[in-house]
């Protein structure tokens, strides 16, 4: 019974995280974990690394 509860809790955490990412992307955020609070346009100088990801996409 303890295993079932643990599995349910883990599945709930993963589902909530996936929903958060989906909701953030749908609202137009370029980098979800950016500390600029959604004002990042994908070319910020913060430490989240979104600038590097944008450069990789442009280079391809």
C-alpha positions in Angstrom: 0.0 0.0 0.0 2.9 2.4 0.8 4.3 1.8 -2.7 1.0 2.7 -4.4 0.8 6.0 -2.4 4.4 6.8 -3.4 3.8 6.1 -7.1 0.6 8.3 -7.0 2.6 11.2 -5.4 5.4 10.9 -8.0 2.9 10.8 -10.9 1.1 13.8 -9.5 4.3 15.8 -9.2 5.4 14.9 -12.8 1.9 15.8 -14.1 1.9 19.2 -12.4 5.3 20.0 -13.7 4.3 19.0 -17.3 1.2 21.2 -17.0 3.3 24.1 -15.8 5.6 23.8 -18.8 2.6 23.5 -21.2 0.9 26.5 -19.7 4.0 28.6 -19.7 4.8 27.8 -23.3 1.2 28.4 -24.4 1.3 31.9 -22.8 4.4 32.7 -24.9 7.3 32.5 -22.5 10.6 31.9 -24.3 12.5 30.5 -21.3 10.4 29.1 -18.5 12.9 29.1 -15.7 14.3 32.6 -16.4 14.5 34.8 -13.3 13.4 37.8 -15.4 9.8 36.7 -14.8 8.6 36.2 -18.4 10.1 39.5 -19.7 12.9 37.6 -21.3 12.6 37.6 -25.1 15.1 34.8 -25.6 18.1 37.1 -25.7 18.6 38.0 -22.1 21.9 38.1 -20.2 20.7 36.2 -17.2 22.3 33.0 -16.0 19.5 30.7 -17.2 21.2 29.9 -20.5 18.4 30.8 -22.7 20.7 33.1 -24.8 22.9 30.1 -25.6 19.9 28.0 -26.6 18.6 30.7 -28.9 22.0 31.0 -30.6 22.1 27.2 -31.2 18.7 27.3 -32.8 19.7 30.2 -35.0 22.9 28.5 -36.1 21.1 25.4 -37.3 
